[in-house]
């Protein structure tokens, strides 16, 4: 791969990320304001049929486990929270790009989102919804690399398969940056908060996260669970070891696994409607 300085310049010159529809751009700006009125946000979402459908579908999914049927955008905002709705806005603009960047990456990303939400709620983290969103966006760096540097990305996939290593390990052997670095540059460019930026950059090494280490550890664990279950494709078919730092950060014990897997099953079963 090219040197990291060249890659960073290329990321900043991205021209082919899809333009946000006008209503989505307005909504994203509105959601940046912590004092935005819920009624105004709901009214604006209601103007976009596709975004309204996505919002209601997600609010009624086992991702969130809400017992009652969510039938209005206002209810959905209460269930999902502004962070997740902001993520819907963001991903509505890049979901097609994720699908086209690498076969199986969208399914992998959805599954990691579901697993991140389950792990975070199981451990009673107050920012569980943001961690779910971090799981959805964790491989944005791969999207950029696959679309902007397709030949180099293909070489990494081939190297990983030939050497029996992960995509991340192959990247590190072939250059001085990886998809976490690229995702971090993009997160900076998009002004994403630390709770999203840190897992994007450090989901392979959560101990390096300075601002949101628990979120990075949650996404790290979720990524490993999804890889072990063989859902989607993230550039390789290997399951890397769990970081000891992630284990310590999450304060997990063997007795947590049965309950975690029981909760994960229905969340993953719902993925078909989003794929």
MITORDREN-491885 format. One record per residue (C-alpha): residue in three letters; x, z, y. Coordinates in steps of 0.05 Angstrom, whole numbers. Layout:
N
Ala / X / Z / Y
...
//
This chain:
275
Unk / 0 / 0 / 0
Unk / 20 / -7 / 73
Unk / 50 / 52 / 111
Unk / 2 / 104 / 136
Unk / 12 / 87 / 210
Unk / -8 / 14 / 195
Unk / -68 / 38 / 154
Unk / -91 / 85 / 209
Unk / -89 / 28 / 260
Unk / -129 / -15 / 212
Unk / -181 / 39 / 202
Unk / -190 / 45 / 277
Unk / -200 / -30 / 283
Unk / -256 / -33 / 231
Unk / -304 / -87 / 252
Unk / -350 / -95 / 192
Unk / -383 / -27 / 187
Unk / -457 / -44 / 197
Unk / -486 / -32 / 265
Unk / -537 / 24 / 268
Unk / -608 / 3 / 283
Unk / -629 / 24 / 353
Unk / -675 / 79 / 329
Unk / -621 / 107 / 284
Unk / -570 / 107 / 340
Unk / -618 / 144 / 385
Unk / -634 / 194 / 330
Unk / -561 / 208 / 315
Unk / -549 / 222 / 389
Unk / -610 / 268 / 391
Unk / -587 / 307 / 330
Unk / -520 / 320 / 363
Unk / -558 / 365 / 412
Unk / -568 / 434 / 381
Unk / -627 / 445 / 427
Unk / -664 / 382 / 405
Unk / -738 / 394 / 394
Unk / -759 / 386 / 322
Unk / -823 / 350 / 343
Unk / -782 / 298 / 382
Unk / -736 / 287 / 322
Unk / -795 / 280 / 275
Unk / -830 / 231 / 322
Unk / -767 / 188 / 326
Unk / -757 / 187 / 251
Unk / -830 / 167 / 243
Unk / -815 / 103 / 283
Unk / -769 / 78 / 227
Unk / -806 / 65 / 162
Unk / -745 / 62 / 118
Unk / -715 / 126 / 147
Unk / -782 / 162 / 142
Unk / -787 / 143 / 68
Unk / -716 / 166 / 53
Unk / -727 / 232 / 89
Unk / -791 / 249 / 51
Unk / -762 / 226 / -15
Unk / -701 / 270 / -7
Unk / -742 / 330 / 16
Unk / -785 / 324 / -47
Unk / -726 / 316 / -95
Unk / -698 / 370 / -141
Unk / -636 / 368 / -96
Unk / -672 / 421 / -54
Unk / -720 / 452 / -104
Unk / -776 / 461 / -54
Unk / -837 / 486 / -93
Unk / -891 / 453 / -50
Unk / -902 / 379 / -37
Unk / -870 / 358 / 29
Unk / -917 / 309 / 62
Unk / -895 / 305 / 134
Unk / -830 / 292 / 171
Unk / -837 / 359 / 207
Unk / -839 / 395 / 140
Unk / -781 / 354 / 115
Unk / -739 / 375 / 174
Unk / -753 / 448 / 157
Unk / -733 / 437 / 84
Unk / -672 / 393 / 97
Unk / -645 / 420 / 162
Unk / -614 / 379 / 218
Unk / -546 / 372 / 183
Unk / -576 / 336 / 123
Unk / -621 / 293 / 167
Unk / -559 / 275 / 207
Unk / -528 / 255 / 141
Unk / -587 / 211 / 124
Unk / -579 / 177 / 191
Unk / -505 / 167 / 178
Unk / -512 / 143 / 107
Unk / -570 / 96 / 124
Unk / -517 / 56 / 161
Unk / -464 / 57 / 106
Unk / -502 / 62 / 40
Unk / -502 / -13 / 29
Unk / -428 / -15 / 45
Unk / -414 / 40 / -6
Unk / -454 / 2 / -58
Unk / -415 / -62 / -45
Unk / -346 / -30 / -39
Unk / -335 / -10 / -111
Unk / -383 / -17 / -169
Unk / -408 / 52 / -189
Unk / -383 / 88 / -127
Unk / -453 / 99 / -98
Unk / -477 / 130 / -163
Unk / -415 / 174 / -165
Unk / -426 / 196 / -92
Unk / -499 / 213 / -104
Unk / -482 / 254 / -165
Unk / -427 / 292 / -128
Unk / -477 / 306 / -72
Unk / -526 / 335 / -122
Unk / -473 / 376 / -157
Unk / -445 / 401 / -90
Unk / -514 / 426 / -71
Unk / -524 / 461 / -138
Unk / -456 / 495 / -135
Unk / -465 / 517 / -63
Unk / -534 / 545 / -74
Unk / -513 / 578 / -139
Unk / -457 / 614 / -101
Unk / -506 / 629 / -43
Unk / -468 / 593 / 11
Unk / -507 / 591 / 76
Unk / -483 / 519 / 90
Unk / -507 / 492 / 22
Unk / -542 / 432 / 54
Unk / -480 / 412 / 93
Unk / -439 / 417 / 29
Unk / -488 / 371 / -6
Unk / -477 / 321 / 50
Unk / -402 / 330 / 45
Unk / -407 / 312 / -29
Unk / -444 / 248 / -11
Unk / -391 / 227 / 40
Unk / -328 / 252 / 4
Unk / -304 / 183 / -17
Unk / -313 / 147 / 49
Unk / -239 / 133 / 49
Unk / -247 / 91 / -15
Unk / -302 / 51 / 20
Unk / -256 / 34 / 77
Unk / -198 / 16 / 31
Unk / -242 / -26 / -15
Unk / -271 / -66 / 43
Unk / -209 / -71 / 87
Unk / -154 / -74 / 34
Unk / -188 / -101 / -28
Unk / -124 / -128 / -61
Unk / -87 / -62 / -52
Unk / -147 / -23 / -78
Unk / -151 / -67 / -139
Unk / -77 / -54 / -151
Unk / -90 / 21 / -148
Unk / -147 / 16 / -198
Unk / -103 / -25 / -245
Unk / -45 / 23 / -238
Unk / -90 / 83 / -253
Unk / -116 / 49 / -316
Unk / -47 / 26 / -339
Unk / -13 / 94 / -328
Unk / -71 / 137 / -351
Unk / -76 / 173 / -284
Unk / -128 / 183 / -231
Unk / -141 / 137 / -172
Unk / -114 / 191 / -126
Unk / -49 / 199 / -166
Unk / -39 / 124 / -167
Unk / -48 / 121 / -91
Unk / 5 / 175 / -81
Unk / 54 / 138 / -127
Unk / 44 / 72 / -91
Unk / 46 / 93 / -18
Unk / 48 / 150 / 31
Unk / -27 / 158 / 43
Unk / -90 / 164 / 1
Unk / -165 / 156 / 8
Unk / -171 / 228 / 33
Unk / -125 / 211 / 91
Unk / -164 / 148 / 107
Unk / -230 / 186 / 103
Unk / -202 / 239 / 151
Unk / -183 / 186 / 202
Unk / -253 / 157 / 197
Unk / -285 / 226 / 202
Unk / -244 / 238 / 265
Unk / -266 / 171 / 293
Unk / -339 / 188 / 280
Unk / -331 / 259 / 306
Unk / -356 / 291 / 242
Unk / -355 / 368 / 240
Unk / -302 / 406 / 200
Unk / -352 / 423 / 145
Unk / -355 / 348 / 129
Unk / -286 / 326 / 151
Unk / -247 / 378 / 109
Unk / -280 / 360 / 42
Unk / -271 / 286 / 57
Unk / -197 / 297 / 69
Unk / -181 / 352 / 19
Unk / -229 / 346 / -40
Unk / -169 / 335 / -86
Unk / -129 / 393 / -56
Unk / -178 / 443 / -27
Unk / -123 / 493 / -16
Unk / -99 / 449 / 42
Unk / -165 / 453 / 80
Unk / -156 / 496 / 143
Unk / -226 / 496 / 172
Unk / -275 / 492 / 114
Unk / -237 / 510 / 50
Unk / -300 / 533 / 12
Unk / -334 / 467 / 26
Unk / -273 / 429 / 2
Unk / -271 / 472 / -61
Unk / -345 / 461 / -74
Unk / -338 / 385 / -69
Unk / -274 / 388 / -111
Unk / -312 / 424 / -167
Unk / -372 / 379 / -161
Unk / -328 / 317 / -166
Unk / -296 / 343 / -230
Unk / -364 / 360 / -261
Unk / -391 / 290 / -245
Unk / -328 / 257 / -273
Unk / -334 / 299 / -336
Unk / -406 / 276 / -344
Unk / -385 / 203 / -335
Unk / -434 / 187 / -278
Unk / -416 / 127 / -235
Unk / -345 / 103 / -223
Unk / -295 / 130 / -173
Unk / -237 / 84 / -188
Unk / -214 / 114 / -254
Unk / -243 / 144 / -317
Unk / -202 / 209 / -319
Unk / -221 / 281 / -305
Unk / -167 / 317 / -265
Unk / -155 / 391 / -275
Unk / -192 / 442 / -233
Unk / -149 / 468 / -176
Unk / -133 / 542 / -187
Unk / -142 / 550 / -111
Unk / -213 / 524 / -117
Unk / -228 / 573 / -173
Unk / -203 / 630 / -130
Unk / -239 / 606 / -67
Unk / -306 / 601 / -103
Unk / -296 / 666 / -142
Unk / -322 / 634 / -205
Unk / -322 / 665 / -274
Unk / -338 / 637 / -343
Unk / -407 / 670 / -341
Unk / -427 / 624 / -283
Unk / -422 / 560 / -324
Unk / -486 / 562 / -365
Unk / -530 / 575 / -305
Unk / -493 / 523 / -264
Unk / -502 / 469 / -316
Unk / -576 / 487 / -326
Unk / -588 / 477 / -252
Unk / -547 / 414 / -249
Unk / -586 / 377 / -302
Unk / -652 / 368 / -263
Unk / -615 / 351 / -199
Unk / -577 / 296 / -234
Unk / -639 / 271 / -269
Unk / -670 / 255 / -201
Unk / -614 / 208 / -180
Unk / -647 / 145 / -207
Unk / -696 / 142 / -149
Unk / -638 / 141 / -99
Unk / -590 / 94 / -135
//
